[in-house]
Amino acid sequence: MLDWNVTYAAIWRQRKEYLRPVHQIDPIQLDDLLGIDRQKQLLSQNTERFLSGKPANNALLWGSRGTGKSSLIKALLNAYKSEGLRLIEVDKHDLVYLPEIVDDIRELTQRFIIYCDDLSFESGDSHYKSLKSVLEGSVELPPENVLVYASSNRRHLLPELMKDNLDSHLVDREVHYSDTVEEKTSLSDRFGLSLGFYPQTAQIYLDIIDRFFPDAEDNREKLHKAALDFAHQRASKSGRTAKQFYNAFMGFSFD
């Protein structure tokens, strides 16, 4: 059993079926995340309610790749770990173990975020059924000290196909969706807080670049040109691209 007084995060390891404590936590801070102020505010408020024992929602962070979804969840841990927040990362393929993981922590005094990164399911995938029971409970209420925060590129977590809408119909001018559509949206509906993340502007991208290169003031124009060229090659002006540019050009002279 982990000592959660000194362990702030852990990762579920399927093969050995145990929680491995994380000793080197990503140090990212909320102030490091640019261009997502509304998302930061709403998820921080939800987390603060959770920590104070008030009702709070499970959260789904969905949208464009590299826009800060996962980074925001990790930054929240750094912001609130001193107040009793803990994080357990579980891969989507290991969700079948989620009820057992939750059973081991439901009586603890700490507050736990179950973190599922890049969560999505294909048609016929049944892994999400274990997640449903943790989100809303079964015959037993969900634990008060556990929430699920998930990130995904899909708003509804499951693939949405045109043919799924063919059986939808109008009744008294109201749309009644097909059973397939209802099933696919029912999972995402269990997340009371849904936050969209959208492609970042070129200016936000350059602002992030400036955070990574604070000492390049005399060569800012050349730095920005190199950073934009780098982004164009990857067809993405995101925080992730900015970090990749930093990894490639840190220490490089832009004279």
C-alpha positions as CSV (number, residue, x, y, z in Angstrom):
1,M,0.0,0.0,0.0
2,L,1.4,3.4,-1.0
3,D,1.9,6.1,1.6
4,W,-0.2,8.9,0.1
5,N,1.1,11.3,2.7
6,V,4.4,11.5,0.7
7,T,3.3,10.1,-2.7
8,Y,1.5,12.7,-4.8
9,A,1.0,10.7,-8.0
10,A,1.0,7.1,-9.2
11,I,0.6,5.1,-12.4
12,W,-1.2,1.8,-12.7
13,R,1.0,-0.9,-14.1
14,Q,-1.1,-3.7,-15.6
15,R,1.4,-6.5,-15.8
16,K,2.3,-6.4,-12.1
17,E,-1.1,-5.1,-11.2
18,Y,0.1,-2.4,-8.8
19,L,0.4,1.4,-8.5
20,R,3.9,2.6,-9.2
21,P,4.7,5.9,-7.3
22,V,5.9,8.8,-9.5
23,H,9.1,10.3,-8.1
24,Q,9.7,12.8,-10.8
25,I,6.5,14.7,-11.4
26,D,6.2,17.0,-14.4
27,P,6.9,20.5,-12.9
28,I,4.6,22.4,-15.2
29,Q,2.6,25.2,-13.5
30,L,-0.7,26.8,-14.3
31,D,1.0,30.1,-15.2
32,D,3.0,28.2,-17.8
33,L,-0.2,27.5,-19.8
34,L,-1.1,30.3,-22.2
35,G,-4.3,30.8,-24.3
36,I,-6.5,28.6,-22.2
37,D,-7.5,31.0,-19.4
38,R,-11.2,30.0,-19.3
39,Q,-10.4,26.3,-19.2
40,K,-7.9,26.9,-16.4
41,Q,-10.4,28.9,-14.4
42,L,-13.3,26.4,-14.7
43,L,-11.2,23.3,-13.9
44,S,-9.4,25.1,-11.0
45,Q,-12.8,26.1,-9.5
46,N,-14.1,22.5,-9.9
47,T,-11.0,21.1,-8.2
48,E,-11.2,23.6,-5.4
49,R,-14.8,22.6,-4.7
50,F,-13.7,19.0,-4.7
51,L,-10.9,19.6,-2.2
52,S,-13.2,21.5,0.1
53,G,-15.7,18.7,0.2
54,K,-18.4,20.4,-1.9
55,P,-20.1,18.7,-4.9
56,A,-17.8,18.7,-8.0
57,N,-17.9,17.2,-11.5
58,N,-15.9,14.7,-13.4
59,A,-14.2,16.5,-16.2
60,L,-13.7,15.8,-19.9
61,L,-11.1,17.9,-21.7
62,W,-11.5,17.5,-25.4
63,G,-10.3,19.1,-28.6
64,S,-7.3,19.7,-30.8
65,R,-4.0,18.0,-30.2
66,G,-1.2,19.7,-28.3
67,T,-3.4,22.5,-26.9
68,G,-2.7,21.9,-23.2
69,K,-5.4,19.4,-22.1
70,S,-3.0,16.9,-20.4
71,S,-0.7,19.7,-19.2
72,L,-3.6,21.4,-17.4
73,I,-4.4,18.3,-15.4
74,K,-0.7,17.9,-14.4
75,A,-0.4,21.6,-13.5
76,L,-3.4,21.3,-11.2
77,L,-1.7,18.5,-9.3
78,N,1.3,20.8,-8.7
79,A,-1.0,23.7,-7.7
80,Y,-3.0,21.7,-5.1
81,K,-1.0,18.7,-4.0
82,S,-0.1,20.5,-0.7
83,E,-3.9,20.7,-0.1
84,G,-4.3,16.9,-0.3
85,L,-4.8,16.4,-4.1
86,R,-3.4,13.2,-5.5
87,L,-3.4,11.8,-9.0
88,I,-3.6,8.3,-10.3
89,E,-2.9,7.8,-14.1
90,V,-4.8,4.8,-15.6
91,D,-4.5,3.8,-19.3
92,K,-7.8,3.3,-21.1
93,H,-6.9,-0.4,-21.6
94,D,-6.6,-0.8,-17.8
95,L,-10.0,0.7,-17.0
96,V,-11.2,-2.8,-16.2
97,Y,-9.1,-2.5,-13.0
98,L,-10.6,0.9,-12.1
99,P,-13.2,-0.4,-9.6
100,E,-10.5,-2.3,-7.6
101,I,-8.2,0.8,-7.7
102,V,-11.0,2.9,-6.4
103,D,-11.9,0.4,-3.6
104,D,-8.4,0.8,-2.2
105,I,-8.6,4.6,-1.9
106,R,-12.2,5.4,-1.2
107,E,-11.7,5.5,2.6
108,L,-8.6,7.6,2.5
109,T,-8.5,11.3,3.6
110,Q,-6.7,12.5,0.4
111,R,-8.7,13.6,-2.7
112,F,-7.9,11.6,-5.8
113,I,-8.1,12.5,-9.5
114,I,-8.2,9.4,-11.7
115,Y,-6.4,10.7,-14.9
116,C,-7.1,9.1,-18.2
117,D,-5.0,10.6,-21.0
118,D,-6.0,10.4,-24.7
119,L,-9.2,8.6,-23.8
120,S,-11.3,7.3,-26.7
121,F,-13.0,4.1,-27.7
122,E,-13.7,2.3,-30.9
123,S,-17.0,0.7,-31.9
124,G,-17.4,-2.6,-30.0
125,D,-14.9,-1.6,-27.3
126,S,-16.3,-2.5,-23.9
127,H,-13.5,-1.0,-21.7
128,Y,-15.7,2.1,-21.0
129,K,-18.2,0.1,-19.0
130,S,-15.9,0.0,-15.9
131,L,-15.5,3.8,-16.3
132,K,-19.3,4.3,-16.3
133,S,-19.6,2.6,-12.9
134,V,-17.0,4.9,-11.3
135,L,-18.4,8.0,-12.9
136,E,-22.0,7.5,-11.6
137,G,-21.8,4.4,-9.3
138,S,-23.8,1.3,-9.4
139,V,-25.7,-0.1,-6.5
140,E,-23.0,1.6,-4.5
141,L,-22.6,5.4,-4.7
142,P,-19.3,6.7,-6.3
143,P,-16.7,7.6,-3.6
144,E,-16.8,11.3,-2.5
145,N,-13.0,11.5,-2.6
146,V,-12.5,10.4,-6.3
147,L,-13.1,12.3,-9.5
148,V,-12.2,11.4,-13.1
149,Y,-10.4,13.9,-15.3
150,A,-9.9,12.7,-18.9
151,S,-8.4,14.2,-22.0
152,S,-9.5,13.2,-25.5
153,N,-9.4,14.4,-29.1
154,R,-13.1,13.3,-29.4
155,R,-15.9,15.2,-27.8
156,H,-18.0,12.1,-27.3
157,L,-15.1,9.7,-26.8
158,L,-16.6,7.2,-29.3
159,P,-16.4,7.4,-33.1
160,E,-19.3,9.3,-34.7
161,L,-20.4,8.0,-38.1
162,M,-22.9,9.5,-40.5
163,K,-24.9,6.3,-40.7
164,D,-25.5,6.5,-36.9
165,N,-27.8,9.5,-37.6
166,L,-29.9,7.8,-40.3
167,D,-32.3,6.3,-37.7
168,S,-32.8,9.7,-36.0
169,H,-36.2,11.2,-36.6
170,L,-38.6,14.0,-35.7
171,V,-41.4,13.7,-33.3
172,D,-43.6,16.8,-32.9
173,R,-40.7,18.8,-34.4
174,E,-38.2,17.5,-31.8
175,V,-35.2,15.4,-32.8
176,H,-35.2,11.9,-31.3
177,Y,-31.7,10.4,-31.8
178,S,-31.1,6.8,-32.7
179,D,-30.2,4.2,-30.1
180,T,-26.7,4.2,-31.4
181,V,-26.2,7.9,-31.1
182,E,-27.8,7.8,-27.6
183,E,-25.3,5.1,-26.5
184,K,-22.3,7.0,-27.9
185,T,-23.2,10.3,-26.2
186,S,-24.2,8.7,-22.9
187,L,-20.6,8.2,-21.8
188,S,-19.5,11.8,-22.4
189,D,-22.7,13.0,-20.7
190,R,-21.5,11.5,-17.5
191,F,-18.8,14.1,-17.3
192,G,-20.5,17.1,-15.7
193,L,-17.7,19.4,-16.8
194,S,-16.9,19.4,-20.5
195,L,-14.1,21.8,-21.7
196,G,-13.2,22.3,-25.4
197,F,-9.7,23.1,-26.5
198,Y,-9.2,24.7,-29.9
199,P,-6.3,25.4,-32.2
200,Q,-4.2,28.2,-30.9
201,T,-3.5,31.4,-32.8
202,A,0.0,32.3,-34.2
203,Q,0.3,35.0,-31.5
204,I,-0.4,32.6,-28.6
205,Y,2.1,30.2,-30.2
206,L,4.8,32.9,-30.3
207,D,4.0,34.0,-26.7
208,I,4.7,30.4,-25.7
209,I,8.0,30.5,-27.7
210,D,8.9,33.7,-25.8
211,R,8.4,31.9,-22.5
212,F,10.8,29.2,-23.6
213,F,13.4,31.8,-24.8
214,P,13.3,34.7,-22.3
215,D,16.9,35.8,-23.1
216,A,16.5,36.1,-26.9
217,E,15.3,39.7,-26.7
218,D,17.9,41.0,-29.2
219,N,17.0,38.4,-31.8
220,R,13.2,38.1,-31.2
221,E,12.3,38.6,-34.9
222,K,14.6,35.9,-36.1
223,L,13.5,33.6,-33.3
224,H,9.9,34.1,-34.3
225,K,10.6,33.4,-37.9
226,A,12.4,30.2,-37.1
227,A,9.6,29.1,-34.8
228,L,6.9,29.8,-37.4
229,D,8.9,27.9,-40.0
230,F,9.1,25.0,-37.6
231,A,5.4,25.1,-37.0
232,H,4.5,25.3,-40.7
233,Q,6.5,22.1,-41.3
234,R,4.4,20.3,-38.7
235,A,1.1,22.1,-39.6
236,S,0.6,22.9,-36.0
237,K,1.0,26.1,-33.9
238,S,0.5,24.5,-30.5
239,G,2.1,24.4,-27.1
240,R,3.4,21.0,-27.9
241,T,5.0,22.3,-31.1
242,A,6.6,25.1,-29.2
243,K,8.1,22.7,-26.7
244,Q,9.5,20.6,-29.6
245,F,11.0,23.7,-31.1
246,Y,12.6,24.5,-27.7
247,N,14.0,20.9,-27.5
248,A,15.5,21.4,-31.0
249,F,16.9,24.9,-30.7
250,M,17.7,25.5,-27.1
251,G,21.2,27.0,-27.0
252,F,21.1,27.9,-30.7
253,S,22.2,31.4,-31.7
254,F,19.6,33.3,-33.8
255,D,22.1,36.0,-34.8
